[in-house]
Amino acid sequence: MAWLHGAMIAVGVALVGWGLPAAHRLRSPLDIPAALAVLAGVMLGLLGALLLAVPGFFKG
């Protein structure tokens, strides 16, 4: 499962890396999905880092 959490971090960083410049470069209707991709990338990266650091976090 650690490879899955590492992949979540990598995809999150990639989304942020693509979305930040794209949100500023694209025109008005198309910048919204890029900004949402940045938000999703931050959330995915943080979730992956949490699950990598504390593997049983969501198991009660």
C-alpha positions as CSV (number, residue, x, y, z in Angstrom):
1,M,0.0,0.0,0.0
2,A,3.0,2.3,0.5
3,W,3.4,2.5,-3.3
4,L,-0.2,3.6,-3.7
5,H,0.3,6.4,-1.1
6,G,3.5,7.4,-2.9
7,A,1.6,7.5,-6.2
8,M,-1.0,9.7,-4.6
9,I,1.7,12.2,-3.5
10,A,3.2,12.1,-7.0
11,V,-0.1,12.7,-8.8
12,G,-0.9,15.5,-6.3
13,V,2.4,17.3,-7.0
14,A,1.9,16.8,-10.7
15,L,-1.6,18.4,-10.6
16,V,-0.4,21.3,-8.6
17,G,2.6,21.7,-11.0
18,W,0.3,21.8,-14.0
19,G,-2.6,23.7,-12.5
20,L,-0.8,26.7,-11.0
21,P,0.6,28.0,-14.3
22,A,-2.5,26.9,-16.2
23,A,-4.8,28.8,-13.9
24,H,-3.0,32.0,-14.7
25,R,-2.3,31.3,-18.4
26,L,-5.8,30.1,-19.6
27,R,-8.7,32.3,-20.4
28,S,-11.7,32.8,-18.1
29,P,-13.9,29.7,-18.6
30,L,-10.9,27.3,-18.8
31,D,-9.1,28.6,-15.8
32,I,-11.7,27.2,-13.4
33,P,-10.8,23.5,-14.0
34,A,-7.2,24.3,-13.7
35,A,-7.8,25.9,-10.3
36,L,-9.9,23.0,-9.2
37,A,-7.0,20.7,-10.3
38,V,-4.7,22.6,-8.0
39,L,-7.2,22.1,-5.1
40,A,-7.5,18.4,-5.9
41,G,-3.7,18.1,-6.1
42,V,-3.2,19.7,-2.7
43,M,-5.8,17.5,-1.1
44,L,-4.5,14.3,-2.8
45,G,-0.9,15.1,-1.9
46,L,-1.8,15.8,1.8
47,L,-3.9,12.6,2.0
48,G,-1.1,10.6,0.5
49,A,1.4,12.0,2.9
50,L,-0.9,11.4,5.9
51,L,-1.5,7.8,4.9
52,L,2.2,7.2,4.2
53,A,3.2,8.6,7.6
54,V,0.4,7.0,9.6
55,P,-0.8,3.9,7.7
56,G,-3.8,3.0,9.9
57,F,-5.1,6.5,10.3
58,F,-8.7,5.8,9.1
59,K,-9.0,2.4,10.8
60,G,-10.7,2.9,14.1
